[in-house]
Amino acid sequence: MIVDYWVDLFAATNNSSVTKIIQPNSQQSRSDPIYRFNYHINKLRILSMIQTFRNLKMGIKIFGGFSIVLLLLLIVAISGYNGLTGVVDSSYKKDSVGQLTQCFSEARQYEKQFIMKNDPGDAKKLGMEITTLTQKANRLKKAFNEKNFHAKMNHVIQAANRYETAFEQFTELRNQKIQKMQDMRQKARDVRIFCESISKDQVAQLKQLRETNAHYITRKIARADDANELVKLALDAKHYRSLIMQGNLDVIDDWKAINQAVYALTQKMKTQFQTQKNIQQTQAIIDQYKSYETQILSFITQYKRSRQQVEFKSSIALGAIEDIQKAQQKQLKNLLARADMNYSQFNLNQLTDKQRKLDEAHRMIRYANMEQNLRQSLIRGELELVDLWKAYIQKLIKISNYIKSLFRNHANIFQAKKVIQRYEDYEHAVLTFIDYYEKTHQAIQKTAITLMETIETVRDDQKSQLDLAQKEFEMKLNNKLSLVTDAHAIVKWFIDARKNEKEFIISGDKKYLNIVQGDIQKIQTLCEKIEGKLEIQKNITQIQSVVAATRAYLETFTNYIALTDKQNISEDNMQKAAQTAQEACQNAFVNQEKMMNEQVNTTETMIILMVVIAIGLGLFISFAITKGVLRPIVKSLDFTRSMADGNFTMKLAIDQKMKWGTCQSHSMKCVKRFRL
């Protein structure tokens, strides 16, 4: 069976081009004529080889067996060496690829440090690590010739280069973003500076407005007070003028002192006034007051003269009445004296007539006194009593005419006529005085009214200017307060915008972006409103600077957001590239580790297999050699034992040509001779 198996195997291996490899136990194979032909041919070859092995000399067999065993040991050693060399090579590749992974891990660590610290040194170190990784990968490509390994290293290099490119883009965008952040902060500082400048200027202008207006209002109040004081002095002068018009000339000095005060105050107001209208008004007051003063002084002079004249005529008129009274008293006394001396010649009618005339004289005296009282009232300006006074004068004239009619004595008649003449002159003088007084009083009153109107006009104008100044100040104050409030609102809104800007940068929530845009829009709208209120070019320039700065800030912030989006995309690309490169390194490392493990397993398997094969072949060869050596010896011993037992009929099969075969051949010759 062994010979048949090896014959089938040999036939299959040597006739693969003719027929398929068919197992020896296949019935189809055994029935195939070609196979059976080949089978017999191969069997003859194997038998020939076996016979050739048997014919070898013993020394050759033993040397050949040991040589084959040594050869097998050499093959096992070479196979183990090659396997271990492959394992060492795979381990080196794995360690080298592991170094690539370590380099990339270091690069990722520098990437994280750069992201956290933004240190350019970390970016430089990352580039050095990627360069080192690329150099190591290229060295590994040159050191090993496997195409698969070259492809993996190329993939690692490409992934590392893509990662480096993505990192450079990320770094560039990050630097642009940082620059934009610096620009944005500078714009924000500019906005804060402009806003604070406006706020400070408005506060300073508000303070200056208050101080200026305080001085202005103080001056206006002082001028209004001066105008009120002027009115008061005019009223005091009017009071003294009334006293003077009533004949109280003792207050003339006081009135003149008031006049000087009026002149001094008016002149002071004139020098303080700045508007031509007020200056003209004060000059009109001075001119009118001088005219008013001249009229009063003229009145005083004429009043004194007229009063003296009236009093003089009043006194002589009263003296004429008193003369009548005295004459009648004397005549009555003489009449009574004659009656005492000569009662018989007493004439009662004559006495009664004298008494009646004396009574009329007394009545005239009484009316004259009453008239003088009324005349004093008229001189004091109580002109409503003129009709009553005239009635008394007419009464006196009437009584004088009546008493004249009673007189028979020419002297008495002359006295009566004299009284009538005196009272007519007196009446004319008083009426002339009253007419002058009335006209002068009206003229003075008219001048005083005009003067007072002018003074009150100045006072009202100063009051109006004070009210207007206060209203203007209140309006300006409200405007400045509104501007200050608006400036503070701009600062507050911008601070809120900066807070929401940081919230958006941290969280990325769009609502904070909308709030920032809304605050900036409110600031710009308010700035346009403020610009319409401003009058100073400096403030207008400042508010325009705020508008420009806020627009620049918003534009920079928008660019910053766009750069942030680009950076996020770049960071995602970088992370993907890093992940790809890391996976490539890791895959290469895992593949090399797998190949190393496979190489180790293959080497172990090959060594074990070669050892097993070597052991099997060694045993087989040892068995064959031993069998080849022992078999002829055993046959020879059996043959010798048979000869020793006297059996010379045995035949010894000689199938070998080596020394044992020669020995067997000689033994057979000996047996044949013993048979003969």
C-alpha positions in Angstrom: 0.0 0.0 0.0 2.8 2.4 0.8 4.3 1.8 -2.6 0.9 2.2 -4.2 0.3 5.5 -2.4 3.7 6.9 -3.4 3.2 5.7 -6.9 -0.2 7.5 -7.1 1.3 10.7 -5.6 4.2 10.6 -8.0 1.9 10.0 -10.9 -0.3 12.9 -9.9 2.5 15.3 -9.5 4.3 14.3 -12.7 1.2 14.2 -14.9 -0.7 17.2 -13.7 -0.5 18.6 -17.2 -2.2 15.5 -18.6 -4.7 14.5 -16.0 -6.2 15.9 -12.9 -4.9 14.9 -9.4 -7.1 12.0 -8.5 -7.1 10.4 -5.1 -5.8 6.8 -5.0 -9.0 5.4 -3.6 -11.1 6.9 -6.5 -12.6 4.0 -8.5 -12.8 6.3 -11.6 -9.1 6.9 -11.4 -8.3 3.2 -11.2 -10.5 2.4 -14.1 -8.8 5.1 -16.2 -6.4 3.4 -18.7 -4.0 6.4 -18.8 -3.9 6.6 -15.0 -3.2 2.8 -14.8 -0.4 3.2 -17.4 1.1 6.0 -15.5 0.6 4.1 -12.3 2.6 1.1 -13.5 5.3 3.4 -14.9 5.7 5.3 -11.6 5.6 2.1 -9.7 8.5 0.7 -11.7 10.4 4.0 -11.1 9.8 3.8 -7.3 10.8 0.2 -7.3 13.9 1.1 -9.2 14.7 3.9 -6.7 14.1 1.6 -3.8 16.4 -1.0 -5.4 19.0 1.7 -6.0 18.8 2.7 -2.3 19.2 -0.9 -1.3 22.2 -1.4 -3.5 24.0 1.6 -1.8 26.9 0.8 0.4 26.4 0.8 4.1 28.7 3.7 4.7 27.0 5.7 2.1 23.6 5.0 3.6 24.8 6.0 7.1 26.6 9.1 5.9 23.7 10.0 3.6 21.3 9.6 6.5 23.3 11.7 8.9 23.8 14.2 6.1 20.1 14.4 5.4 19.4 14.9 9.1 22.0 17.6 9.2 20.5 19.1 6.1 17.1 19.0 7.6 18.5 20.7 10.8 20.1 23.3 8.5 16.8 23.9 6.7 15.0 24.2 10.1 17.7 26.6 11.3 17.5 28.7 8.1 13.7 28.6 8.2 13.8 29.8 11.9 16.3 32.4 11.1 14.3 33.7 8.1 11.1 33.7 10.3 12.8 35.5 13.1 14.3 38.0 10.7 10.8 38.6 9.3 9.5 38.9 12.9 12.3 41.4 13.7 11.6 43.3 10.5 7.9 43.4 11.3 8.6 44.5 14.9 10.9 47.3 13.5 8.2 48.3 11.1 5.6 48.3 13.9 7.9 50.3 16.2 8.6 52.7 13.4 4.9 53.1 12.6 4.3 53.5 16.3 6.8 56.3 16.3 4.8 57.9 13.5 1.7 57.6 15.6 3.6 59.0 18.5 4.8 61.9 16.4 1.3 62.6 15.3 0.1 62.4 18.9 2.7 65.0 19.8 1.6 67.1 16.9 -2.0 66.9 18.2 -0.8 67.8 21.6 0.9 70.9 20.2 -2.3 71.6 18.3 -4.3 71.6 21.5 -1.7 73.7 23.3 -1.8 76.2 20.4 -5.6 76.3 20.5 -5.5 77.0 24.2 -2.5 79.3 24.5 -2.1 80.6 20.9 1.6 80.3 21.2 3.4 80.5 17.8 6.0 78.2 19.2 3.5 75.4 19.5 2.5 75.8 15.9 6.2 75.7 14.9 6.7 72.5 17.0 3.6 71.0 15.3 5.2 71.7 11.9 8.4 70.1 13.1 6.6 67.0 14.3 4.8 66.7 11.0 8.1 67.2 9.1 9.7 64.5 11.3 6.7 62.2 10.7 7.0 62.7 6.9 10.8 62.2 7.0 10.4 59.0 9.0 7.7 57.7 6.7 9.9 58.4 3.6 12.8 56.6 5.3 10.6 53.7 6.0 9.5 53.7 2.4 13.2 53.5 1.3 14.0 50.9 3.9 11.2 48.4 2.9 10.2 47.4 -0.6 6.7 46.1 0.1 4.2 47.9 -2.2 1.5 47.6 0.4 3.7 49.2 3.0 4.7 51.9 0.5 1.0 52.6 -0.2 0.2 52.8 3.6 3.2 55.2 4.1 2.1 57.3 1.2 -1.4 57.4 2.7 0.1 58.5 6.0 2.2 61.2 4.4 -0.7 62.5 2.4 -3.0 62.5 5.4 -0.2 64.3 7.5 0.3 66.9 4.7 -3.5 67.5 4.5 -3.6 67.9 8.3 -0.7 70.3 8.2 -2.3 72.3 5.4 -5.6 72.3 7.3 -3.8 73.4 10.5 -2.0 76.2 8.6 -5.4 77.3 7.2 -6.8 77.1 10.8 -3.8 79.1 12.1 -4.1 81.7 9.4 -7.8 82.1 10.1 -7.2 82.1 13.8 -4.6 84.9 13.4 -7.0 86.8 11.2 -9.7 86.3 13.8 -7.4 87.5 16.5 -6.5 90.5 14.4 -10.2 91.1 13.8 -10.7 90.8 17.5 -8.0 93.3 18.2 -9.5 95.6 15.5 -13.0 95.1 17.0 -11.7 95.9 20.5 -9.9 99.0 19.1 -13.2 100.0 17.4 -15.0 99.4 20.6 -12.5 101.5 22.5 -12.9 104.2 19.9 -16.7 104.1 20.3 -16.3 104.2 24.1 -13.8 107.1 23.8 -16.1 109.0 21.5 -19.2 108.3 23.6 -17.4 109.2 26.8 -16.0 112.3 25.1 -19.5 113.4 24.1 -20.8 112.6 27.6 -18.0 114.6 29.2 -18.4 117.5 26.8 -22.2 117.5 27.4 -21.7 117.3 31.2 -19.1 120.1 31.0 -21.4 122.1 28.7 -24.2 121.5 31.2 -22.1 122.7 34.0 -20.9 125.7 32.0 -24.5 126.4 31.0 -25.6 126.4 34.6 -22.7 128.6 35.6 -23.2 131.0 32.6 -26.9 131.0 33.1 -26.5 131.6 36.8 -24.4 134.7 36.1 -26.8 135.7 33.3 -29.9 135.1 35.4 -28.1 136.9 38.3 -27.5 139.9 36.0 -31.1 139.7 34.7 -32.4 139.5 38.2 -30.2 142.4 39.2 -31.5 144.4 36.3 -35.0 143.4 37.0 -34.4 144.4 40.6 -33.0 147.7 39.4 -36.1 148.2 37.3 -38.3 147.4 40.3 -36.2 149.7 42.4 -36.6 152.4 39.7 -40.4 151.8 39.8 -40.2 152.1 43.6 -38.2 155.3 43.4 -40.6 156.7 40.8 -43.5 155.8 43.1 -41.7 157.5 46.0 -41.1 160.5 43.9 -44.8 160.5 42.9 -45.7 160.4 46.6 -43.4 163.4 47.3 -44.7 165.1 44.2 -48.2 164.6 45.5 -47.2 166.2 48.8 -45.6 169.0 46.9 -48.7 169.5 44.8 -50.6 169.6 48.0 -48.4 172.5 49.1 -46.1 170.5 51.4 -42.9 172.1 50.3 -40.9 170.7 53.2 -40.4 167.5 51.3 -38.7 169.1 48.3 -35.2 168.1 49.5 -36.4 164.5 49.9 -37.9 164.6 46.5 -34.7 166.0 45.0 -32.7 163.2 46.7 -35.0 160.6 45.2 -34.6 162.3 41.8 -30.8 161.9 42.2 -31.2 158.3 43.1 -33.4 157.8 40.0 -30.8 159.5 37.8 -28.0 157.4 39.3 -29.9 154.1 39.1 -31.0 154.9 35.5 -27.5 155.8 34.5 -26.2 152.6 36.1 -28.8 150.5 34.2 -27.9 152.3 31.0 -24.3 151.4 31.4 -25.2 147.8 32.2 -27.6 147.3 29.3 -26.3 145.8 26.1 -29.2 146.0 23.8 -29.8 149.3 22.0 -33.5 149.1 22.8 -32.8 149.1 26.6 -30.2 151.8 26.3 -32.7 154.0 24.4 -35.4 153.2 27.0 -33.1 154.3 29.9 -32.1 157.4 28.0 -35.8 158.2 27.5 -36.4 157.7 31.2 -33.6 160.2 32.0 -34.9 162.7 29.4 -38.5 162.3 30.5 -37.6 162.5 34.2 -35.6 165.7 33.6 -38.6 167.2 31.9 -40.8 165.9 34.7 -38.4 167.4 37.3 -38.3 170.7 35.4 -42.1 170.9 35.3 -42.3 170.2 39.0 -39.6 172.7 39.8 -41.3 175.3 37.6 -44.6 174.5 39.3 -43.0 174.9 42.8 -41.7 178.3 41.8 -45.0 179.4 40.3 -46.9 177.8 43.2 -45.0 179.7 45.7 -45.5 183.0 43.9 -49.2 182.3 43.2 -49.8 181.2 46.8 -48.2 184.3 48.2 -50.3 186.4 45.8 -53.5 184.6 46.8 -52.7 184.8 50.4 -51.9 188.5 50.1 -55.1 189.2 48.3 -57.0 187.0 50.7 -55.5 188.9 53.6 -56.4 192.4 52.2 -59.8 191.2 51.3 -60.3 189.9 54.8 -58.8 193.2 56.1 -61.4 195.1 54.2 -64.1 193.1 55.9 -62.5 193.6 59.2 -62.4 197.3 58.5 -66.2 197.3 58.0 -66.5 195.2 61.1 -64.4 197.7 63.1 -66.2 200.7 61.7 -69.6 199.2 62.5 -68.4 198.2 65.9 -67.2 201.8 66.5 -70.3 203.4 65.2 -72.4 201.0 67.3 -70.3 201.9 70.3 -70.6 205.6 69.6 -74.3 205.2 69.2 -74.7 203.4 72.5 -72.5 206.1 74.2 -74.8 208.9 72.9 -77.8 206.9 74.1 -76.4 206.7 77.5 -75.7 210.4 77.6 -79.0 211.5 76.1 -81.6 208.7 76.4 -84.3 210.9 75.2 -82.5 211.2 71.9 -82.0 207.4 71.7 -83.2 206.1 68.4 -84.0 202.3 68.6 -84.3 201.9 64.9 -80.9 203.4 64.3 -79.4 201.1 67.0 -81.1 198.1 65.4 -79.8 199.0 62.0 -76.3 199.3 63.3 -76.6 196.0 65.1 -77.8 194.4 61.9 -74.9 195.9 59.9 -72.5 194.6 62.5 -74.1 191.2 62.4 -73.7 191.2 58.6 -70.0 192.1 59.1 -69.6 189.3 61.6 -71.3 187.0 59.1 -68.9 188.1 56.4 -66.0 187.4 58.8 -67.4 183.9 59.4 -67.8 183.3 55.7 -64.4 184.7 55.0 -62.8 182.2 57.5 -64.8 179.4 55.9 -63.6 180.5 52.5 -60.0 180.6 53.7 -60.3 177.0 54.9 -61.7 176.0 51.5 -59.0 178.0 49.8 -56.3 176.1 51.7 -57.9 172.9 50.4 -57.9 174.3 46.9 -54.2 175.2 47.3 -53.6 171.6 48.4 -55.1 170.5 45.1 -58.6 169.6 46.3 -60.1 171.2 43.2 -63.5 169.5 43.7 -64.2 172.1 46.3 -63.8 175.0 43.9 -67.6 175.4 43.3 -68.2 175.4 47.1 -65.4 178.0 47.5 -66.9 180.1 44.7 -70.2 179.9 46.4 -68.7 181.4 49.5 -67.0 184.1 47.5 -70.3 184.9 45.8 -72.0 184.8 49.2 -69.4 187.3 50.5 -69.9 189.6 47.5 -73.6 189.3 47.9 -73.5 190.2 51.6 -71.1 193.0 50.7 -73.6 194.4 48.2 -76.4 193.9 50.7 -74.5 195.7 53.5 -73.5 198.4 51.0 -77.2 199.0 50.3 -77.7 199.4 54.0 -75.0 202.0 54.4 -75.7 205.7 54.2 -72.3 206.8 55.1 -70.0 207.3 52.1 -67.1 205.9 54.1 -69.0 202.7 54.8 -70.2 202.5 51.3 -66.6 202.8 50.1 -65.5 200.1 52.5 -68.2 197.8 51.1 -67.2 198.5 47.6 -63.6 197.9 48.6 -64.5 194.5 50.0 -66.3 193.7 46.8 -63.4 194.8 44.8 -60.9 192.9 46.9 -62.9 189.7 46.8 -63.3 190.0 43.1 -59.5 190.4 42.7 -59.0 187.6 45.2 -61.4 185.4 43.4 -59.7 186.1 40.1 -56.3 185.4 41.6 -57.5 182.1 43.1 -59.3 181.0 39.9 -56.1 181.9 38.0 -54.1 179.8 40.4 -56.6 177.0 40.1 -56.5 177.2 36.4 -52.7 177.1 36.4 -52.7 174.4 39.0 -55.1 172.3 37.1 -53.3 172.7 33.8 -49.9 172.2 35.4 -51.1 169.2 37.3 -52.5 167.6 34.2 -49.3 168.3 32.3 -47.2 166.9 35.2 -49.6 164.0 35.6 -49.3 163.3 31.9 -45.5 163.5 32.0 -45.5 161.3 35.1 -47.8 158.8 33.5 -45.5 158.7 30.4 -42.5 158.5 32.6 -44.0 155.7 34.7 -45.1 153.9 31.5 -41.5 154.1 30.3 -40.2 152.9 33.6 -42.7 150.1 33.7 -41.9 149.3 30.1 -38.3 148.9 31.2 -39.3 146.9 34.2 -41.7 144.7 32.1 -39.0 144.3 29.5 -36.5 143.2 32.1 -39.0 140.9 33.6 -39.8 139.5 30.2 -36.1 139.1 29.5 -35.7 137.4 32.9 -38.7 135.1 32.2 -37.3 134.5 28.7 -33.8 133.8 30.0 -35.3 131.4 32.6 -37.4 129.7 29.9 -34.4 129.6 27.5 -32.2 128.3 30.3 -34.9 125.7 31.2 -35.1 124.7 27.5 -31.4 124.6 27.1 -31.1 122.8 30.4 -33.7 120.2 29.3 -31.9 119.9 26.0 -28.5 119.4 27.6 -30.0 117.0 30.2 -31.6 115.1 27.3 -28.2 115.1 25.5 -26.4 113.9 28.6 -29.1 111.3 29.1 -28.8 110.2 25.5 -25.0 110.1 25.7 -25.2 108.0 28.8 -27.8 105.8 27.0 -25.3 105.3 24.1 -22.6 104.3 26.6 -25.0 101.9 28.3 -26.3 100.4 25.1 -22.7 99.9 23.8 -21.7 98.3 27.1 -24.7 95.9 26.7 -23.6 95.3 23.1 -20.1 94.3 24.3 -21.6 92.0 26.9 -23.8 90.3 24.3 -20.9 90.2 21.9 -19.0 88.1 24.5 -22.0 86.0 25.1 -22.3 85.3 21.4 -18.6 84.5 21.1 -18.8 82.1 24.1 -22.1 80.4 23.3 -22.6 81.1 19.6 -26.3 81.7 20.3 -27.8 83.9 17.5 -30.1 85.7 19.9 -27.1 87.5 21.3 -26.1 88.5 17.8 -29.5 89.9 17.2 -29.3 91.8 20.5 -25.9 93.3 19.5 -27.3 94.4 16.1 -30.4 95.9 17.8 -28.2 97.8 20.3 -26.0 99.2 17.5 -29.1 100.1 15.5 -30.5 102.0 18.5 -27.2 103.8 19.0 -27.1 104.9 15.4 -30.8 106.0 15.5 -30.2 107.9 18.7 -27.0 109.5 17.3 -29.0 110.8 14.3 -31.5 112.3 16.8 -28.8 113.8 18.9 -27.0 115.3 15.8 -30.2 117.2 15.0 -30.1 118.8 18.5 -26.4 119.7 18.5 -25.3 123.2 17.5 -21.5 123.1 18.2 -19.5 121.7 15.3 -17.2 119.9 17.6 -20.1 117.9 19.1 -21.5 117.2 15.7 -18.1 115.8 14.6 -18.0 113.7 17.8 -21.5 112.2 17.2 -20.6 111.6 13.6 -17.4 109.9 14.8 -19.6 107.7 17.1 -21.8 106.7 14.2 -18.8 105.9 12.0 -17.1 104.0 14.9 -20.2 102.0 15.7 -20.6 101.1 12.0 -17.0 100.1 11.8 -17.3 98.1 15.0 -20.4 96.3 13.7 -18.7 95.6 10.4 -15.6 94.3 12.1 -17.8 92.2 14.4 -19.6 90.8 11.4 -16.3 90.0 9.7 -15.2 88.4 13.0 -18.3 86.2 12.9 -17.6 85.3 9.3 -14.0 84.4 10.2 -15.3 82.4 13.2 -17.6 80.4 10.8 -14.7 79.9 8.4 -12.4 78.9 11.4 -15.0 76.5 12.6 -15.2 74.9 9.1 -11.4 75.0 9.0 -11.2 73.4 12.5 -13.7 70.7 11.4 -11.6 70.1 8.3 -8.5 70.1 10.5 -10.1 67.6 12.9 -11.2 65.4 10.0 -7.7 65.6 8.5 -6.2 64.9 11.9 -8.6 62.0 12.4 -7.8 60.7 8.9 -4.1 61.0 9.5 -4.4 59.5 13.0 -6.5 56.7 11.6 -3.9 56.2 8.8 -1.1 56.0 11.3 -3.2 53.8 13.6 -4.2 51.6 10.7 -0.6 51.3 9.6 0.4 50.5 13.1 -2.3 48.0 13.6 -1.6 46.5 10.2 2.1 46.2 11.0 1.3 44.7 14.4 -1.1 42.3 12.7 1.6 41.5 10.1 4.1 41.0 12.9 1.7 38.7 14.7 1.1 36.9 11.5 4.8 36.7 10.9 5.4 35.4 14.4 2.6 32.8 13.9 3.9 31.9 10.5 7.4 31.6 11.8 6.3 29.5 14.7 4.2 27.4 12.3 7.0 27.0 9.9 9.5 26.2 12.6 7.2 23.7 14.1 6.4 22.3 10.7 10.0 22.1 9.6 10.9 20.5 12.9 8.1 18.0 12.5 9.1 17.4 8.9 12.7 17.1 9.9 11.9 14.8 12.7 9.6 12.7 10.4 12.1 12.6 7.6 14.8 11.8 10.1 12.8 9.0 11.6 11.8 7.8 8.2 15.4 7.9 6.9 16.7 6.3 10.2 14.0 3.7 9.8 14.9 3.1 6.2 18.6 3.0 6.9 18.1 0.8 9.9 15.8 -1.4 8.0 18.2 -1.5 5.1 21.1 -2.5 7.4 19.3 -4.9 9.7 17.2 -6.7 7.1 20.2 -8.3 5.4 21.8 -9.0 8.7 18.7 -10.7 10.0 18.4 -12.7 6.8 22.0 -13.6 7.1 21.6 -14.6 10.8 18.5 -16.7 9.9 20.4 -18.3 7.1 23.5 -19.0 9.3 21.2 -20.3 12.1 19.6 -22.6 9.6 23.0 -23.8 8.4 24.0 -24.3 12.0 21.0 -26.5 12.4 22.0 -28.4 9.4 19.4 -27.2 7.0 21.1 -26.5 3.8 18.0 -26.5 1.7 17.2 -22.8 2.3 17.6 -20.2 -0.3 18.7 -16.7 0.5 17.0 -13.9 -1.5 19.7 -11.6 -2.6 18.1 -8.1 -3.5 21.0 -5.9 -2.6 24.4 -5.3 -4.1 26.1 -3.8 -1.1 28.5 -5.7 1.2 25.7 -7.6 2.9 24.6 -8.7 -0.5 28.1 -9.9 -1.2 28.1 -11.7 2.1 24.8 -13.3 1.3 26.1 -14.3 -2.1 29.1 -15.9 -0.6 26.9 -17.7 1.9 24.8 -19.1 -0.9 27.9 -20.3 -2.6 29.0 -22.1 0.6 25.6 -23.8 0.8 25.8 -24.9 -2.7 29.2 -26.4 -2.1 28.0 -28.1 1.0 25.3 -29.6 -1.1 27.7 -31.0 -3.5 
